[in-house]
């Protein structure tokens, strides 16, 4: 339940932030704002999968969490290596530092829980 709640909060944060930024200042940092919107969509899909339940949804959430973690690590490293490419922060900038590192901790926690829940129910 906590994972669903945290992902829900991240959906609201990422989608609302990117929607405002895209609507008001897209030309300032299009890559950053587009990546934040993509993060919001990923969070939304994971939230839906966790709520839906079932083996197929669990596997989809697991794959999506792995993709999310890869995205956080790639974007986080990219923002540190080439700050000029990001005139404004994304949700995943600096490994999610602006969101208290929840973007890097959440997929790791979710993957652990999803893999553990599979072994417990098997």
KABELHU-V83093 format. One record per residue. N is the residue number from 1. OMEGA is omega in degrees with one decimal (* if undefined). Layout:
N OMEGA
N OMEGA
This chain:
1 179.3
2 177.7
3 178.8
4 -179.9
5 -179.5
6 177.1
7 176.6
8 177.2
9 179.6
10 175.7
11 -178.8
12 -179.0
13 -176.4
14 -177.9
15 -179.0
16 178.6
17 -177.5
18 178.8
19 178.3
20 -178.6
21 179.0
22 -178.4
23 -172.2
24 -175.1
25 -176.7
26 -177.4
27 179.8
28 -176.8
29 -175.3
30 179.9
31 -178.9
32 -176.9
33 176.7
34 177.3
35 176.8
36 177.0
37 177.8
38 177.4
39 178.0
40 177.8
41 177.6
42 178.5
43 179.1
44 179.4
45 179.5
46 178.0
47 178.8
48 -178.5
49 179.4
50 179.6
51 -177.0
52 179.2
53 -178.3
54 -176.0
55 -179.4
56 178.6
57 178.6
58 178.2
59 178.1
60 178.5
61 179.5
62 177.9
63 -179.3
64 177.2
65 177.1
66 177.1
67 177.4
68 179.5
69 177.6
70 178.3
71 179.2
72 -178.8
73 179.5
74 -178.8
75 178.6
76 177.7
77 179.9
78 -179.6
79 176.8
80 -177.3
81 -177.2
82 -177.7
83 -179.6
84 179.3
85 -177.2
86 179.2
87 175.4
88 -174.7
89 170.2
90 175.5
91 -175.3
92 178.9
93 178.5
94 179.2
95 177.3
96 -177.6
97 179.7
98 178.1
99 177.6
100 179.5
101 176.5
102 179.6
103 177.6
104 -179.7
105 -174.6
106 -179.8
107 177.7
108 178.5
109 -179.3
110 179.4
111 177.1
112 -178.9
113 -179.3
114 178.5
115 179.7
116 -179.2
117 177.4
118 -178.5
119 179.9
120 -177.0
121 -178.3
122 *
